[in-house]
Amino acid sequence: MIISSIAPSAKPVSIPVREILPWAIFAGLLCLLTLYFVGAEQGATSIFPGMYIHEFVHDGRHLLGFPCH
C-alpha cells in the first residue's frame, strides 16, 4: 500500500505598503529617540536636568562608540 501526500502549494501573501508604513514610521521614530538618548543626552543638548539618563545609558554609549569622557 502506497500513501502519497501532496502538500498544497502556498502562495505568498502580499502586504500592502499602507499597512506597513505607520509601523515603519513608528519604529523609525523610536530608533531616533533611542539614538538621541544614547548619543546626545548630556551637557548642552540635555533636555532633562542632571546626569541620570547619561548614567543609565553610559555603557550603551561606549558600546556604540559615542565618546562621553
N, CA, C and O atoms as CSV, one atom per row, in Angstrom:
chain,resi,resn,atom,element,x,y,z
A,1,MET,N,N,0.838,-1.166,0.000
A,1,MET,CA,C,0.000,0.000,0.000
A,1,MET,C,C,0.885,1.232,0.000
A,1,MET,O,O,1.758,1.363,0.858
A,2,ILE,N,N,0.679,2.129,-0.938
A,2,ILE,CA,C,1.461,3.355,-1.068
A,2,ILE,C,C,0.543,4.537,-0.768
A,2,ILE,O,O,-0.515,4.707,-1.375
A,3,ILE,N,N,0.987,5.339,0.185
A,3,ILE,CA,C,0.230,6.536,0.524
A,3,ILE,C,C,1.072,7.734,0.104
A,3,ILE,O,O,2.189,7.924,0.584
A,4,SER,N,N,0.542,8.504,-0.761
A,4,SER,CA,C,1.284,9.697,-1.167
A,4,SER,C,C,0.543,10.927,-0.654
A,4,SER,O,O,-0.683,11.022,-0.711
A,5,SER,N,N,1.316,11.828,-0.168
A,5,SER,CA,C,0.698,13.080,0.290
A,5,SER,C,C,1.294,14.227,-0.520
A,5,SER,O,O,2.511,14.362,-0.649
A,6,ILE,N,N,0.445,15.002,-1.032
A,6,ILE,CA,C,0.861,16.153,-1.816
A,6,ILE,C,C,0.478,17.396,-1.028
A,6,ILE,O,O,-0.691,17.649,-0.736
A,7,ALA,N,N,1.503,18.154,-0.700
A,7,ALA,CA,C,1.253,19.380,0.058
A,7,ALA,C,C,0.710,20.442,-0.893
A,7,ALA,O,O,1.214,20.607,-2.004
A,8,PRO,N,N,-0.305,21.150,-0.456
A,8,PRO,CA,C,-0.816,22.221,-1.314
A,8,PRO,C,C,0.230,23.332,-1.433
A,8,PRO,O,O,0.917,23.672,-0.470
A,9,SER,N,N,0.325,23.871,-2.617
A,9,SER,CA,C,1.308,24.928,-2.805
A,9,SER,C,C,0.794,26.212,-2.155
A,9,SER,O,O,-0.347,26.624,-2.366
A,10,ALA,N,N,1.661,26.828,-1.366
A,10,ALA,CA,C,1.289,28.052,-0.672
A,10,ALA,C,C,1.662,29.255,-1.523
A,10,ALA,O,O,2.783,29.348,-2.024
A,11,LYS,N,N,0.746,30.146,-1.679
A,11,LYS,CA,C,1.007,31.365,-2.421
A,11,LYS,C,C,1.469,32.439,-1.441
A,11,LYS,O,O,0.911,32.559,-0.350
A,12,PRO,N,N,2.472,33.212,-1.814
A,12,PRO,CA,C,2.917,34.272,-0.897
A,12,PRO,C,C,1.830,35.335,-0.718
A,12,PRO,O,O,1.109,35.691,-1.650
A,13,VAL,N,N,1.750,35.813,0.495
A,13,VAL,CA,C,0.760,36.826,0.817
A,13,VAL,C,C,1.402,38.193,0.638
A,13,VAL,O,O,2.475,38.450,1.183
A,14,SER,N,N,0.769,39.055,-0.106
A,14,SER,CA,C,1.310,40.407,-0.271
A,14,SER,C,C,0.734,41.310,0.815
A,14,SER,O,O,-0.463,41.286,1.099
A,15,ILE,N,N,1.614,42.101,1.409
A,15,ILE,CA,C,1.205,43.037,2.448
A,15,ILE,C,C,1.239,44.435,1.841
A,15,ILE,O,O,2.290,44.879,1.379
A,16,PRO,N,N,0.124,45.124,1.836
A,16,PRO,CA,C,0.100,46.462,1.241
A,16,PRO,C,C,0.997,47.437,2.011
A,16,PRO,O,O,1.124,47.350,3.233
A,17,VAL,N,N,1.606,48.351,1.289
A,17,VAL,CA,C,2.508,49.329,1.895
A,17,VAL,C,C,1.759,50.203,2.895
A,17,VAL,O,O,2.336,50.610,3.903
A,18,ARG,N,N,0.501,50.497,2.640
A,18,ARG,CA,C,-0.245,51.366,3.553
A,18,ARG,C,C,-0.461,50.714,4.918
A,18,ARG,O,O,-0.773,51.409,5.885
A,19,GLU,N,N,-0.303,49.403,5.014
A,19,GLU,CA,C,-0.387,48.736,6.313
A,19,GLU,C,C,0.964,48.718,7.017
A,19,GLU,O,O,1.014,48.685,8.247
A,20,ILE,N,N,2.042,48.740,6.273
A,20,ILE,CA,C,3.376,48.701,6.865
A,20,ILE,C,C,3.866,50.096,7.224
A,20,ILE,O,O,4.589,50.261,8.206
A,21,LEU,N,N,3.489,51.093,6.453
A,21,LEU,CA,C,4.019,52.447,6.604
A,21,LEU,C,C,3.855,53.030,8.009
A,21,LEU,O,O,4.829,53.576,8.527
A,22,PRO,N,N,2.696,52.953,8.657
A,22,PRO,CA,C,2.598,53.519,10.015
A,22,PRO,C,C,3.544,52.832,11.003
A,22,PRO,O,O,4.123,53.493,11.865
A,23,TRP,N,N,3.700,51.530,10.885
A,23,TRP,CA,C,4.609,50.816,11.785
A,23,TRP,C,C,6.060,51.151,11.487
A,23,TRP,O,O,6.878,51.228,12.403
A,24,ALA,N,N,6.389,51.351,10.218
A,24,ALA,CA,C,7.752,51.725,9.854
A,24,ALA,C,C,8.086,53.120,10.375
A,24,ALA,O,O,9.195,53.350,10.857
A,25,ILE,N,N,7.141,54.048,10.282
A,25,ILE,CA,C,7.358,55.394,10.818
A,25,ILE,C,C,7.504,55.344,12.335
A,25,ILE,O,O,8.382,56.003,12.892
A,26,PHE,N,N,6.664,54.579,13.003
A,26,PHE,CA,C,6.743,54.438,14.458
A,26,PHE,C,C,8.085,53.849,14.884
A,26,PHE,O,O,8.704,54.337,15.830
A,27,ALA,N,N,8.535,52.809,14.198
A,27,ALA,CA,C,9.821,52.193,14.522
A,27,ALA,C,C,10.969,53.165,14.252
A,27,ALA,O,O,11.929,53.210,15.021
A,28,GLY,N,N,10.885,53.935,13.180
A,28,GLY,CA,C,11.917,54.921,12.881
A,28,GLY,C,C,12.002,56.001,13.946
A,28,GLY,O,O,13.097,56.399,14.342
A,29,LEU,N,N,10.850,56.480,14.414
A,29,LEU,CA,C,10.846,57.486,15.477
A,29,LEU,C,C,11.396,56.934,16.783
A,29,LEU,O,O,12.109,57.634,17.503
A,30,LEU,N,N,11.070,55.681,17.093
A,30,LEU,CA,C,11.640,55.058,18.294
A,30,LEU,C,C,13.152,54.925,18.190
A,30,LEU,O,O,13.868,55.138,19.169
A,31,CYS,N,N,13.631,54.577,17.013
A,31,CYS,CA,C,15.077,54.469,16.803
A,31,CYS,C,C,15.758,55.824,16.955
A,31,CYS,O,O,16.817,55.918,17.576
A,32,LEU,N,N,15.164,56.871,16.394
A,32,LEU,CA,C,15.737,58.212,16.532
A,32,LEU,C,C,15.723,58.688,17.982
A,32,LEU,O,O,16.683,59.307,18.442
A,33,LEU,N,N,14.653,58.406,18.693
A,33,LEU,CA,C,14.572,58.779,20.097
A,33,LEU,C,C,15.622,58.042,20.924
A,33,LEU,O,O,16.265,58.636,21.790
A,34,THR,N,N,15.793,56.762,20.661
A,34,THR,CA,C,16.812,55.984,21.359
A,34,THR,C,C,18.211,56.493,21.026
A,34,THR,O,O,19.061,56.606,21.910
A,35,LEU,N,N,18.449,56.799,19.761
A,35,LEU,CA,C,19.745,57.335,19.356
A,35,LEU,C,C,20.035,58.662,20.050
A,35,LEU,O,O,21.170,58.921,20.448
A,36,TYR,N,N,19.007,59.507,20.197
A,36,TYR,CA,C,19.203,60.771,20.902
A,36,TYR,C,C,19.601,60.521,22.354
A,36,TYR,O,O,20.576,61.095,22.839
A,37,PHE,N,N,18.853,59.671,23.043
A,37,PHE,CA,C,19.143,59.458,24.458
A,37,PHE,C,C,20.492,58.799,24.670
A,37,PHE,O,O,21.184,59.117,25.638
A,38,VAL,N,N,20.877,57.900,23.802
A,38,VAL,CA,C,22.179,57.248,23.955
A,38,VAL,C,C,23.303,58.162,23.506
A,38,VAL,O,O,24.362,58.185,24.131
A,39,GLY,N,N,23.095,58.910,22.441
A,39,GLY,CA,C,24.191,59.661,21.858
A,39,GLY,C,C,24.314,61.107,22.250
A,39,GLY,O,O,25.423,61.640,22.223
A,40,ALA,N,N,23.233,61.780,22.616
A,40,ALA,CA,C,23.331,63.227,22.783
A,40,ALA,C,C,22.748,63.761,24.082
A,40,ALA,O,O,22.841,64.966,24.315
A,41,GLU,N,N,22.175,62.971,24.912
A,41,GLU,CA,C,21.535,63.463,26.126
A,41,GLU,C,C,22.579,63.696,27.213
A,41,GLU,O,O,22.711,62.915,28.155
A,42,GLN,N,N,23.302,64.775,27.056
A,42,GLN,CA,C,24.241,65.210,28.090
A,42,GLN,C,C,24.696,66.614,27.754
A,42,GLN,O,O,24.672,67.021,26.592
A,43,GLY,N,N,25.098,67.334,28.740
A,43,GLY,CA,C,25.674,68.655,28.511
A,43,GLY,C,C,24.711,69.666,27.924
A,43,GLY,O,O,23.593,69.828,28.413
A,44,ALA,N,N,25.152,70.358,26.859
A,44,ALA,CA,C,24.387,71.457,26.274
A,44,ALA,C,C,23.112,70.991,25.591
A,44,ALA,O,O,22.159,71.764,25.498
A,45,THR,N,N,23.061,69.763,25.115
A,45,THR,CA,C,21.856,69.282,24.422
A,45,THR,C,C,20.903,68.552,25.357
A,45,THR,O,O,19.950,67.919,24.903
A,46,SER,N,N,21.151,68.634,26.639
A,46,SER,CA,C,20.345,67.893,27.599
A,46,SER,C,C,18.948,68.494,27.741
A,46,SER,O,O,18.796,69.702,27.926
A,47,ILE,N,N,17.943,67.646,27.652
A,47,ILE,CA,C,16.557,68.069,27.865
A,47,ILE,C,C,16.199,67.934,29.343
A,47,ILE,O,O,15.511,68.789,29.900
A,48,PHE,N,N,16.663,66.870,29.969
A,48,PHE,CA,C,16.363,66.610,31.368
A,48,PHE,C,C,17.552,67.017,32.225
A,48,PHE,O,O,18.692,66.717,31.870
A,49,PRO,N,N,17.314,67.690,33.342
A,49,PRO,CA,C,18.432,68.113,34.199
A,49,PRO,C,C,19.080,66.919,34.894
A,49,PRO,O,O,18.446,65.889,35.122
A,50,GLY,N,N,20.344,67.086,35.219
A,50,GLY,CA,C,21.064,66.031,35.921
A,50,GLY,C,C,21.714,65.054,34.957
A,50,GLY,O,O,21.611,65.193,33.738
A,51,MET,N,N,22.381,64.070,35.524
A,51,MET,CA,C,23.115,63.089,34.733
A,51,MET,C,C,22.481,61.698,34.812
A,51,MET,O,O,23.137,60.705,34.498
A,52,TYR,N,N,21.221,61.615,35.226
A,52,TYR,CA,C,20.596,60.311,35.419
A,52,TYR,C,C,20.473,59.528,34.118
A,52,TYR,O,O,20.790,58.339,34.083
A,53,ILE,N,N,20.024,60.168,33.062
A,53,ILE,CA,C,19.862,59.470,31.780
A,53,ILE,C,C,21.225,59.099,31.219
A,53,ILE,O,O,21.407,58.007,30.680
A,54,HIS,N,N,22.187,60.017,31.349
A,54,HIS,CA,C,23.529,59.717,30.860
A,54,HIS,C,C,24.099,58.486,31.567
A,54,HIS,O,O,24.672,57.607,30.922
A,55,GLU,N,N,23.946,58.425,32.867
A,55,GLU,CA,C,24.468,57.278,33.613
A,55,GLU,C,C,23.708,55.998,33.279
A,55,GLU,O,O,24.289,54.912,33.297
A,56,PHE,N,N,22.425,56.113,32.977
A,56,PHE,CA,C,21.626,54.934,32.644
A,56,PHE,C,C,22.067,54.316,31.322
A,56,PHE,O,O,22.088,53.093,31.186
A,57,VAL,N,N,22.419,55.157,30.345
A,57,VAL,CA,C,22.805,54.648,29.025
A,57,VAL,C,C,24.325,54.690,28.818
A,57,VAL,O,O,24.797,54.572,27.687
A,58,HIS,N,N,25.079,54.854,29.886
A,58,HIS,CA,C,26.524,55.032,29.787
A,58,HIS,C,C,27.227,53.874,29.070
A,58,HIS,O,O,28.032,54.106,28.168
A,59,ASP,N,N,26.939,52.665,29.453
A,59,ASP,CA,C,27.590,51.516,28.817
A,59,ASP,C,C,27.168,51.375,27.355
A,59,ASP,O,O,27.970,50.966,26.516
A,60,GLY,N,N,25.927,51.709,27.048
A,60,GLY,CA,C,25.461,51.675,25.661
A,60,GLY,C,C,26.191,52.697,24.805
A,60,GLY,O,O,26.445,52.457,23.625
A,61,ARG,N,N,26.530,53.845,25.400
A,61,ARG,CA,C,27.288,54.858,24.671
A,61,ARG,C,C,28.632,54.298,24.241
A,61,ARG,O,O,29.036,54.457,23.089
A,62,HIS,N,N,29.321,53.645,25.159
A,62,HIS,CA,C,30.626,53.079,24.822
A,62,HIS,C,C,30.497,51.931,23.830
A,62,HIS,O,O,31.331,51.784,22.937
A,63,LEU,N,N,29.468,51.127,23.981
A,63,LEU,CA,C,29.252,50.005,23.073
A,63,LEU,C,C,29.036,50.500,21.643
A,63,LEU,O,O,29.512,49.875,20.695
A,64,LEU,N,N,28.328,51.606,21.482
A,64,LEU,CA,C,28.031,52.155,20.157
A,64,LEU,C,C,29.105,53.120,19.668
A,64,LEU,O,O,29.011,53.626,18.549
A,65,GLY,N,N,30.124,53.384,20.483
A,65,GLY,CA,C,31.243,54.215,20.038
A,65,GLY,C,C,31.076,55.697,20.261
A,65,GLY,O,O,31.808,56.482,19.658
A,66,PHE,N,N,30.141,56.121,21.105
A,66,PHE,CA,C,29.984,57.539,21.412
A,66,PHE,C,C,30.962,57.912,22.520
A,66,PHE,O,O,30.974,57.261,23.566
A,67,PRO,N,N,31.770,58.926,22.322
A,67,PRO,CA,C,32.647,59.369,23.407
A,67,PRO,C,C,31.853,60.159,24.447
A,67,PRO,O,O,30.951,60.918,24.096
A,68,CYS,N,N,32.179,59.985,25.690
A,68,CYS,CA,C,31.483,60.772,26.708
A,68,CYS,C,C,32.394,61.256,27.818
A,68,CYS,O,O,31.977,62.087,28.624
A,69,HIS,N,N,33.612,60.770,27.888
A,69,HIS,CA,C,34.555,61.297,28.886
A,69,HIS,C,C,35.957,60.991,28.462
A,69,HIS,O,O,36.905,61.347,29.161
